[in-house]
Amino acid sequence: GNCRPLSECLRLQVQASMFSRNPSQKMLRDNRCRSSRRSPLYCCLPRTSLSPRPDHVAFPDEKLGNVVFPDEMPRKDVTTSYSQCGRSPAKFGTRNTAQTTKPGDFPWLAAVGRLRSHQFKSICGGTLITDRHVLSAAHCFLDSPIVWNPPTHVRLGEHNLLSDGDGAQDYQIIDERTKDYDQVTTSNDIILLKLGRTVIFNGRISPACLPFRLSEGEYIHNHLTTVGWGLSTESNQRSLVPLQEHPQHVLLGECQQKYRKYTSGRQITDKNICAGRGGADSCKGDSGGPLNFQSRSGRKAVYVVGIVSFGPSMCGNSKLPGVYTNVASYEHWIRSNLT
């Protein structure tokens, strides 16, 4: 690992917070590598940042041009050399039952997991948004016990988890950014992963569109689409190929009321999106994956409007919808961390 101040090692902060005072202090002592005149330094897991460079951010219908840094144009979309984000041959319907996907249906879908001895173990999902960045859920990295053995790689172009012949490509995670994630309330359940090398887009690997120009009114009361290798609501078994389901958008007030009635501790705010009625919902194993919305206008681009965060223990529970991180709420944070 790298020697860093505790303030610069989020994972060590989270680990220390899980213990009572004495074990926490012992853990910090065990991870201490050396002292500086100002503050002690601790061994932090090897996540190294590369020099800042322009990244190709995916927005629909943009013309080719030079990449512009986000802070130069705070409200206007970043120009991208890949103008056709969110392209999918998948059918976005309203069926409540899970449907198997075909290779390339969701080319931005990422499997986030660990790669050891050439064996990849998928832990969560994610969404490719640039040629170097993937969005996922913070709890996939920082909740116990995963924090002790977190994901190390992202796999793109994956379809069948047991097949080696589908052209999947593995990318090491070299940096991760979170925004004040709270394990108790699950607020700010978002993480931005930086990949170790540039992704070359093709028919099986390409980014989803970011929803920064999409109004909430466009998907209110509409069916959205989840996709991932999670449990099927029908068989309660994890799928080897991605399944798509079409939960219906649930108004925030209705969602908050339901969770207050049946649960405690969870905070649902305007930084969340709720979806799921009548058996259609994301499931265990889908965490971190995309909540998709296909625009009804133009070329019908597909946007990642949400990130799978949490939901009822029984997938597709008609009383409680699934809860997703609202990607649009983190526009400034995402833009400022695309380095």
PyMOL commands that set and color helices and strands:
alter all, ss='L'
color gray80, all
select helices_A, chain A and resi 6-8+10-17+21-30+70-72+139-142+146-148+216-218+252-262+327-336
alter helices_A, ss='H'
color red, helices_A
select strands_A, chain A and resi 2-4+32-35+40-44+99-100+109-116+119-128+133-136+153-156+169-178+191-195+225-228+243-245+249-250+272-275+290-294+302-310+322-326
alter strands_A, ss='S'
color yellow, strands_A
deselect
rebuild
show_as cartoon
